[in-house]
């Protein structure tokens, strides 16, 4: 999962990238973007490591993409930059609110830029389809082209009405027709309000929520300053500045919310590994997340809740309490499950 940190120039998104990834932004890559990795903080994972005492630990990680900053009112350069942003799985728009910016207006302006970009790529394909349909073709091929055209015209109508595609259920034909475009307005999105200090304007967050956007707030620059201090000084300085919860923790929790992610675990004396999975995924999909061979040769999944294991103290006690599950490939994996995949290839 690649989370795109996006926004207009001067928003502080590169500062947020450094805070989350620990890597200083490379100025030479500002026009192409820069990728870093952040580890997902996970109390359950820490407890499992203490319980199993493995030789190796593998916490869940997320790719962060510091995307090229957009320039307000510059559609020429923004088109190329938005094309790069399409590589992201989900978007976190950073808005600096310490300079009098209206976050709702800025969020809407960014949405408008994405709508225009999506209209451009879909519109180009529609024009080509219409030309292709004028040429002599077999009936079956024309039917396919007409189906694609209808799917794309549905998308264009939504975008022309100023609507994003986020949360709109697509048919199989619409999914297929738009897959290659990586539509910006269909990606999960949230907003990070970059504040001057620890003071949070709850009205701004509520106003964004009212237009369907999840938002968090935090002093990104101040938190980066704290993170650069010697470890023994960080806690005291954070308390003095009123930093009760890091922007990193709030952001990652919100990302899980908008992308509907859960965490499951594979554990033994060799390794404790945390895996990310889309909520509502099956045991077979979880197996495929671990390794394609596990999905290909899937026999069954042996599953127990991490909470049950830690509470009862052993797998044996979990089984004795009737809380151990043997599941087929269609069974849903729950957040916090510890699983073993039995397979044969």
TADACOR-V995468 format. One record per helix or strand of 3 or more residues. SS is the DSSP state (hx for helix, st for strand). FROM is the first residue (numbers start at 0). TO is the last residue. If there is no record, write none. Layout:
ss: <SS/SS>
from: <FROM/FROM>
to: <TO/TO>
This chain:
ss: <st/hx/hx/st/hx/st/st/hx/st/hx/hx/hx/hx/st/hx/st/hx/hx/hx/st/st/hx/hx/st/hx/hx/st/st>
from: <1/12/26/33/42/55/60/74/89/102/138/171/183/187/201/213/219/230/246/260/270/282/291/297/305/314/324/336>
to: <5/20/28/38/51/57/65/84/95/132/159/180/185/193/209/217/226/239/258/266/277/289/295/304/311/319/326/342>
